[in-house]
């Protein structure tokens, strides 16, 4: 009888109908089942409304039968989790990780191979991943494709970027799903290096809004030892499917069991604030693996950087002369080199005078004469300064002023070269007391044939962060794959660019005014962005009358970006002389915090506007930032986030009455008023404008 009972139980489990699982709020419901031929499928509803119709799941294996059909369920386990954790740096002191989970253990009848699918359902969305247990008939294997589908229910409004394996540096397009066509994109509107995936391939994260007013976001979390996921689109059927970035020979991922895929995420809400404030991506990553995090500190800095973008100076020391002669002292300076000892000291003086933590210097090391687009294996050694940059003298001077230096390592895409020199570069930083490094990956990737978003490069970006932690260094990566929450696991990965930043306003058609209202719903979901805000001299004709480029915001929107574009590493990106001409507006940049104990998203609409208030980590001051797109806007904000029974001095930095991002971007007003938590404040935003407010308690 015991044997018979065991057999019956096993048969029941194998034939069990998959269960429905709901979010803790019960607003989101996920259904999983196996089709008649054993294909795993899922569907999602939000408040009884269909969000994702039945969609297939699975992976294709190189040289082996695909793990996408012929399955039966061996076992299913459920659990509920509600656990707080404290980020080292962040938008809030404590993050709540609350979800319901179900795990399906599957076995493929024809091969006896096992694959588990894990679902987590949060109040703001669902996440799932594939897990490959250790098993004798699936040890080392190659992913040739992923069969994850996202079958949507309608022709949603969509904010999208074209599929590009090497770059996210595009302005967002806003169209219906049926109107997506990457042939309409100006692919040269950037740094000139584009690796195009296909006509109907778009990038994730993908932000959408349905006709019923439901906000949707498709993304991924914890991309570790796996390529980045783009999305294939069937426009008129509103079907999306995973599109993994290949390597040089077309393979997607090399794995060894036991292992897991990244999480595939679908966020949804009828309130856009739930999406932009979500910590779901962070929650899906592993907890911090650094024992001593005391070296991870927020920083506000200035740097020898924007002056190169506007043409005042150059990264290179000797123009077109060959950099290989540097060792022989044969380079002749052009007189325009920015990273000189004398010039850097001026930035150090400015930082010390105005209370900034650090100074970044780009172009300090030899190699910039011949670095871009040549696909050369060895351009930089990351340790040899130019003749006019005395690293010892600069470091000693910064130390005497209480200022930290930020090292810059541009790899020119030669990742193999950087990894060979990595420990020497990090040792140099430790020797001179540099707390952080800004890395750059402009150019085609070496090893040749690899892409910025492929498995090899994902592993590299994560490795640099891990190795930097060994040296107690922080990392700010540029031109990397976009973050997916790995900063929770290695919080010394303090920031990244990985999107179209403010620099494009200096020398291209720039970023449209709506750009900054979309990034918090997309790129910033995965981690802080080094957007380099704070540009006061808006029009580039100031530097050269022949230039027509300009920043596509008002001056006070540049202030508001310090709140809406979260990062614990924030640059005051403009030239010191420009800040000195607008000292009253510059005061906000000096005052604003960069690490927070609480954040309140007060208003949000992707592509249109965003208003957020934040409370500093170690104090009682609040700061508010509000931005709009190309349309002027008026709103009224309740200040009930302020502490009750407390008066505050509110300094309001706002667009002038005649301000306009295009015609009069530097018109602004500053006023001081007294407020309490019962107050309301009216905000008027001009076209492309913004408002920034600091709230200081009155004793």
Residue, then its C-alpha position, 0 to 999 in steps of 0.5 A: x500500500x505504501x508503494x502504491x500511495x507513493x506512485x499515486x502521489x508522484x503521478x498526481x504531482x506530474x499531472x498537477x494543474x499549475x496554480x495561479x499566483x498573486x501579488x501580495x496586494x492581489x492586484x496582479x495575477x500570474x497563471x502558468x501551465x503546460x500546453x498539451x505538448x508540454x510547452x510552458x506558458x504564462x499569462x498575466x492580469x492586472x486588476x482582472x485586465x489582461x496584460x500579457x496573453x498566453x506566452x511561451x517560454x524556454x531556451x534553445x541549446x546548441x547541438x541539443x534538443x531545445x528546452x521548450x516543449x515535452x515537459x511535465x511538472x515534477x514538483x512545485x513549491x511556493x513561499x512568501x517573502x517580506x524582508x527589508x534591506x538597507x542599501x549602502x547608498x540609495x534613494x531611501x534608507x530601507x528597501x522592502x523586498x516583498x513578493x510571492x514566489x512559486x517554483x516549477x520543477x520541470x522534466x523533459x520526457x524525451x531527454x530527461x533533462x530538468x529545467x526549473x522556472x521561478x516566478x516572483x510576483x511583486x505588487x508592481x510586477x512579475x519576474x521569472x527566470x530559468x534555472x538549470x539544476x546540476x544533472x548528468x546529461x546537462x553539464x556544460x551547454x550553449x544557449x543558442x536562443x531564448x524563447x521567452x515571449x511577451x504577447x501584449x494585448x493592444x497597440x500601446x504607446x511606447x517609448x523605445x530605442x532601436x536594437x543596437x548591440x553596442x550603444x544605448x545612446x539614442x534619443x527615445x522615440x514615442x510611437x504606437x507599437x504598430x509604428x515601431x520601425x528602426x529604419x526611421x532612426x538616424x543611426x549616426x546621431x551619436x558617436x558613430x559606432x552602431x551595431x544594428x540588430x534589425x528592423x523590428x528589434x528594440x531595446x529593453x527596458x521598454x516603457x509603454x502605456x495602454x489605452x486603458x491607462x495602464x503603465x507597462x515596463x519590460x526589462x530584466x534584472x541580475x544579468x550575470x554571465x549572460x548577454x543583454x536581452x533586446x526584444x523582437x517585435x511583430x508590430x501589428x500583432x503586438x508580440x515581443x520576444x527575447x533577442x539575446x546579443x550574440x558573440x563573434x560566432x553567433x552563440x549567445x551564452x556559455x553556461x555550466x549547470x547549476x546556473x540561472x538566467x537573468x530575471x525577465x521582468x514585467x512591471x505594471x500599474x495604473x499609476x506611473x509613480x509605481x513604475x518610476x519608484x520601483x525597487x523591483x530590479x534591485x530586489x531581484x539581485x543578490x545581497x551585497x557581497x562586500x564585507x567592508x563597505x566603508x570606502x563606498x561614499x557619495x561624491x559631488x565633483x567637478x572636472x576637466x571634461x566639459x571644456x573638451x566637449x565644447x572645444x575649449x581644450x582637447x583630450x590629446x596633448x600633441x594633436x595628430x602626432x603619434x602617441x608611441x613617441x611619448x616615451x621618448x619625449x618627442x611629443x610637441x604640445x599643441x597648447x590646447x591640452x586640458x589635463x595640465x597640472x596648472x589647469x587641474x589645480x584651478x579645478x581643485x581650487x574651485x572644488x575646495x572653495x565650493x565644498x565639492x568632494x572631488x575632481x575628475x581629469x580626463x586626458x591625463x594619460x598618453x595615447x589620446x592622439x591615436x585612440x578612436x576608431x582605429x581598432x588598435x590592441x594597445x593604445x593606453x597603459x593607464x599609468x603613464x601621464x602626459x609630460x604636462x600632467x604631474x600626477x604626484x604634484x596634482x595629488x599632493x595639491x588636492x590632498x592639501x585642499x581636502x579634495x579627492x581625485x577621480x581617475x579616468x580610464x578610457x579603454x577605446x574598446x580594447x577590453x583585453x588590453x584593459x584587463x591586462x593592465x587592470x591591477x596596475x591601474x588600480x594600484x596606481x589609484x591606491x598609491x595616490x589615494x584616488x577613491x573612484x575610477x571612471x571607465x570608458x568603452x568608446x569604440x569597437x570591442x577587442x576581442x574583435x567581434x564581441x559587442x558591448x552587450x554580449x556575454x563577454x562584455x557583461x562579464x567584463x563590466x561586472x568583473x571590473x566592479x568586483x576587482x575594484x572592490x578588492x582595491x576598495x575603489x568605486x566604479x563609474x562606467x561609461x559606454x557599458x551595458x545598461x545596469x540591471x541592479x548589480x549595484x546591490x551586489x557590488x555597491x562600489x559599482x556606484x554609477x554608470x552612463x549606459x544611455x544618451x547623456x548630457x554630453x550629446x547636447x554639446x556637439x550633436x542635435x542633442x537630447x530632446x526636452x522629453x528625454x529626461x522625463x523618460x530615462x527615470x522610467x527606463x535606464x534608471x530602473x537598473x541603477x544610478x546614471x551619471x548623466x552629468x547635469x548642471x550645464x548653465x551656459x546653454x548655447x554652444x555659440x557662446x564658445x563659437x559663434x558658428x555653432x548651433x548646438x545647445x542644451x535642450x533645457x532651461x537653466x533651472x531644469x539643469x538644477x532639477x535634474x539633480x533630483x530627477x536623475x538619481x545618482x550618488x555620484x553627481x557632477x557639476x559638469x559646466x566650467x567653473x567660470x560659468x558657475x561663477x557668473x551665476x552664483x545664486x543659481x549655483x548655490x543649489x548645486x552646492x547645497x543639494x545632497x546626493x544620498x537619501x533617506x527617503x524619496x517621494x515621487x509626487x507626479x509622473x508621466x513618461x515623456x511628459x513630466x516628473x516631480x520628486x522630493x528627497x530627504x538627505x541621508x544625514x539631516x533634515x533638509x528636503x529637496x524637490x525637482x520638477x521637470x517637463x518636456x517641450x510643453x509648458x506646465x503648471x501644477x500645485x504640489x502638496x508639501x505633506x512629505x515635510x515633517x509635521x509641526x516644523x517650519x521650513x525655509x523654501x528656496x525656489x529656483x524657477x523658470x523666469x516668466x519669459x523662459x523657454x528652452x530654445x529662445x530664452x533658456x537662462x531666464x530664471x527667478x529665485x524666491x524664498x518663502x516659509x512653508x510647513x507640511x500643510x502648505x501647497x506650492x504652485x510650480x510653473x514650468x516653461x517649455x523644456x523647463x524645471x523647478x528646483x527647491x531646497x527646504x531647510x528647517x527653521x529652528 
